[in-house]
Amino acid sequence: MATHTMTINALSYSLIAEGNKTLEVRLKKDGVEHYKPGDTIIVKDRETGATIEKRIVSLETYASLDDLIVHEDLKQNGNFTEHDAFRERIRAFQTEDEEREFGLAAIHFG
């Protein structure tokens, strides 16, 4: 199994460390397209440099954010309950053009 490093913002890092976030959504690029269940992710807080290790439990791929929203439990991504709020959060990090070009990975870790 492989080990990958994923750098995230402080809020997401805290949610993961507390066990309140077990789903990370990423574009399928920059190595994410090679992630597999059983791999280890070293999650790194962008602000503090703190790290935590997580194992990929499952990984689903989607062509669009709308498709991902239909199939995933958004509460696993920081307790989102509203689709529009989740969409807005994801759009802060990636564009629709990037989504069409690369697709999305829903990375479940434990």
The 8 nearest C-alpha neighbors of each residue, nearest first, counted from 0:
[[1, 38, 37, 2, 39, 35, 36, 34],
 [0, 2, 38, 39, 3, 34, 37, 35],
 [1, 3, 39, 40, 38, 0, 4, 41],
 [2, 4, 40, 41, 39, 5, 1, 38],
 [5, 3, 41, 40, 42, 6, 2, 43],
 [4, 6, 42, 43, 41, 7, 3, 40],
 [5, 7, 43, 45, 42, 44, 4, 8],
 [8, 6, 44, 45, 43, 12, 11, 5],
 [7, 9, 45, 11, 10, 44, 12, 46],
 [8, 10, 12, 44, 11, 13, 46, 45],
 [11, 9, 13, 12, 8, 14, 7, 15],
 [10, 12, 14, 13, 9, 8, 15, 7],
 [11, 13, 9, 15, 10, 14, 44, 16],
 [14, 12, 16, 10, 15, 11, 17, 9],
 [13, 15, 19, 11, 17, 20, 12, 16],
 [14, 16, 20, 18, 12, 17, 13, 19],
 [15, 17, 13, 18, 14, 12, 51, 19],
 [18, 16, 14, 15, 19, 13, 20, 12],
 [17, 19, 15, 16, 20, 14, 21, 109],
 [20, 18, 14, 17, 15, 77, 21, 75],
 [19, 21, 15, 77, 76, 75, 14, 18],
 [20, 22, 75, 108, 107, 76, 109, 15],
 [23, 21, 107, 76, 75, 106, 20, 108],
 [22, 24, 106, 105, 76, 25, 107, 21],
 [25, 23, 105, 104, 106, 22, 103, 26],
 [26, 24, 104, 103, 27, 23, 105, 31],
 [25, 27, 103, 28, 102, 104, 101, 98],
 [26, 28, 32, 31, 103, 101, 102, 104],
 [29, 27, 31, 30, 26, 32, 101, 25],
 [28, 30, 31, 27, 32, 26, 33, 25],
 [29, 31, 32, 28, 33, 34, 27, 3],
 [32, 30, 27, 33, 34, 28, 29, 26],
 [31, 33, 27, 30, 28, 34, 29, 104],
 [32, 34, 31, 30, 35, 27, 28, 29],
 [35, 33, 31, 32, 38, 36, 30, 3],
 [34, 36, 38, 37, 33, 58, 55, 57],
 [37, 35, 55, 57, 56, 38, 58, 34],
 [36, 38, 55, 54, 56, 35, 0, 39],
 [39, 37, 1, 0, 55, 36, 35, 2],
 [40, 38, 54, 2, 53, 55, 3, 1],
 [41, 39, 3, 53, 4, 2, 52, 42],
 [40, 42, 52, 4, 51, 3, 5, 43],
 [43, 41, 5, 51, 50, 40, 6, 4],
 [42, 44, 50, 6, 49, 48, 5, 45],
 [43, 45, 48, 49, 7, 9, 46, 47],
 [44, 46, 8, 7, 6, 48, 47, 43],
 [47, 45, 44, 48, 9, 8, 49, 7],
 [48, 46, 49, 44, 45, 9, 43, 50],
 [47, 49, 44, 45, 43, 46, 50, 6],
 [50, 48, 44, 47, 43, 51, 45, 46],
 [51, 49, 43, 42, 44, 41, 48, 52],
 [50, 52, 42, 41, 53, 43, 49, 16],
 [53, 51, 41, 40, 42, 39, 50, 54],
 [54, 52, 40, 39, 109, 108, 41, 51],
 [53, 55, 39, 108, 109, 38, 40, 37],
 [56, 54, 108, 36, 37, 38, 57, 107],
 [55, 57, 108, 36, 107, 54, 37, 109],
 [58, 56, 36, 107, 55, 106, 59, 108],
 [57, 59, 106, 105, 107, 36, 104, 60],
 [58, 60, 105, 104, 106, 57, 61, 107],
 [61, 59, 104, 103, 105, 58, 62, 102],
 [60, 62, 103, 63, 102, 67, 66, 104],
 [61, 63, 102, 103, 99, 66, 60, 64],
 [64, 62, 66, 65, 61, 98, 102, 67],
 [63, 65, 67, 66, 68, 62, 61, 103],
 [64, 66, 68, 63, 67, 69, 86, 62],
 [67, 65, 63, 69, 64, 68, 61, 70],
 [66, 68, 64, 70, 65, 69, 71, 61],
 [69, 67, 65, 66, 70, 71, 64, 82],
 [68, 70, 66, 67, 71, 65, 72, 64],
 [71, 69, 67, 68, 66, 72, 65, 73],
 [72, 70, 68, 67, 73, 69, 105, 75],
 [73, 71, 74, 75, 70, 68, 76, 69],
 [72, 74, 75, 79, 76, 71, 80, 78],
 [78, 73, 75, 79, 76, 72, 77, 80],
 [76, 74, 20, 73, 21, 22, 77, 72],
 [77, 75, 22, 20, 74, 73, 78, 21],
 [76, 78, 20, 75, 79, 74, 19, 14],
 [74, 79, 77, 76, 75, 80, 73, 19],
 [80, 78, 74, 73, 77, 81, 85, 76],
 [79, 81, 74, 78, 73, 82, 85, 84],
 [82, 80, 84, 83, 79, 85, 73, 86],
 [81, 83, 85, 84, 86, 80, 68, 79],
 [82, 84, 86, 85, 81, 87, 88, 80],
 [85, 83, 87, 81, 86, 82, 88, 79],
 [84, 86, 88, 82, 83, 87, 79, 89],
 [85, 87, 83, 89, 88, 84, 82, 90],
 [88, 86, 90, 84, 85, 89, 83, 91],
 [87, 89, 85, 91, 86, 90, 84, 92],
 [88, 90, 86, 91, 87, 92, 85, 93],
 [91, 89, 93, 87, 92, 88, 94, 86],
 [90, 92, 89, 88, 93, 87, 94, 86],
 [93, 91, 90, 89, 94, 88, 25, 87],
 [94, 92, 90, 91, 97, 89, 95, 98],
 [93, 95, 97, 96, 90, 98, 92, 91],
 [94, 96, 98, 97, 99, 93, 90, 63],
 [95, 97, 99, 94, 98, 100, 93, 101],
 [98, 96, 100, 94, 95, 99, 101, 93],
 [97, 99, 102, 95, 96, 101, 100, 94],
 [100, 98, 96, 97, 102, 101, 95, 62],
 [99, 101, 97, 98, 96, 102, 95, 62],
 [100, 102, 27, 98, 99, 97, 26, 28],
 [103, 101, 62, 98, 27, 99, 61, 26],
 [104, 102, 26, 61, 27, 60, 25, 62],
 [103, 105, 60, 25, 24, 27, 59, 106],
 [104, 106, 24, 59, 58, 23, 60, 107],
 [105, 107, 58, 23, 22, 104, 24, 57],
 [108, 106, 22, 57, 56, 21, 55, 58],
 [109, 107, 55, 56, 54, 21, 53, 106],
 [108, 54, 53, 56, 21, 55, 107, 18]]
